[in-house]
Amino acid sequence: MDRALIALALMATASALAAPPTLPDESRHRSLGVASCASSLCHGSVQPWREGRVLQNEYVTWSRSDRHARAYETLLTERSAAIARKLGLAQPAHEAGVCLACHAHNVPSARRASGVVLADGVGCEACHGPAERWIKPHVEPHASRAKLLPLGLYPVWDPMARARLCLGCHFGDAQKLVTHRMMAAGHPRLSFEIDTFMHIQPAHYGAPRGAGADAIAQGVRAWSLGQALAAMELLELFGHPARGRDGMFPELVLFDCNACHHRMSESRDAGARLGVGPGVVRLNDANLLMLPHIVRRLEGTAADDLAREIGRLHAAIAGAGDPLAQAARLRGAIEKLLPRIDEHRFSAADLRAILFAVIDQGLAGQYSDYSGAEQAAMGIEALVDFMTRRGLLRVSAVQRPMRELLAAAANDEAYAPERLARALRELRRAVEGEGSIE
């Protein structure tokens, strides 16, 4: 099937569902810059206010502790300068649009007030939306999210919208993508799981993270939606007429690094887990490995159908069919499941079942390559965290096996599947020892 037809099929599938909110860097509204939020009477208080859910020290937290505030500074390093030189960019990294797209709030000049300074990095409006129209009414009596959304406020409180926003830079999309060429020039490999990264980011919102069942439920939804949306983005990029190719080759950043990058003397047959022969370049299916276990908690038949479609995609890439058409079908199937994932309230039994499924998948040899192991480790860490905060697991019971698991998946160049399997077995025994969930 022609790539243009695939792109049309993907767009038709997307239009069948409600249009997602406009991302901040694509908004038609004007940005004012971080200084508009920094007053000590606004969000620049040194100490959090005790009254109300808004802490009022969000700017201070961001500027002092959040790595987003230093994203632009990264472009001034020698490493970034070397990447720009190797790529043959016409501008240094700190001036190149391809770099500024994710290292700053680089909206077009017509949509920038004088207060927008690229050196501020990924500032308030890069996530919360251009503030020109909502900054004044958001402090007025009876202000509400519903009133502010049409004025350009981005709904970061919504797990689906937040996942779409974060994935744009931390995973990539049709507008901005860390390509295989960029990685070859020295850009770090991107890996992302939204719940893990939300825990890493310094909290700058009212309800303390981890407080209450609703906060835990939101985390489970965020993890699940993040897996689904990352898989959809991968498949959309795979079928994209421009992003999906790099000259005569496909865009190799979409594929599993370890399918090619390993010692030639090393005897490997990692493709066996997919039912394909050795030497086949394999799609990076890290998120697709997690997704059927999530969907199974919604409906077993849908999970089986999804697993079959994933298998057909791997087979098609290996030569048994049209990979572009199959990628479009699989993406459409996942998109139809999104509302159900978003609406599902994951129970204690759900968490336990998903955790065991992810562990058992690794024990069956499905994490032979690092990308799957890394995504599984982040997912298991999130699931164990949800369960300990719900009182379903004792921290002391899982602390040692979790430490071993994370260590086993900490370094791609030193990854040994046998070490990961040992940690998974130990973790499974520890969780089983905690008893069953009624």
Secondary structure, DSSP 8 states (H G I E B T S, - for coil): --HHHHHHHHHHHHHTS------GGG-SS-B--GGGG--TTTT--SS--SSSS--S-HHHHHHHH-GGGGHHHHTTSHHHHHHHHHHT-SS-GGG-HHHHHHHS----GGGB-TT--GGG-S-HHHHH---TTTTTGGGSTT--HHHHGGGT---TTSHHHHHHHHHHHHT--SS----HHHHHHT-------HHHHHHHS---SSS-TT-SHHHHHHHHHHHHHHHHHHHHHHHHHHH-TTTTEETTEE-GGGB-GGGTSS-TTS---GGGGGT--TT---B--HHHHHHHHHHHTT-HHHHHHHHHHHHHHHHHHTTSS-HHHHHHHHHHHHHHHHHHHHH----HHHHHHHHHHHHHHHHTTTT-SHHHHHHHHHHHHHHHHHHHHTTSS-HHHHHHHHHHHHHHTS-GGG--HHHHHHHHHHHHHHHHTT----
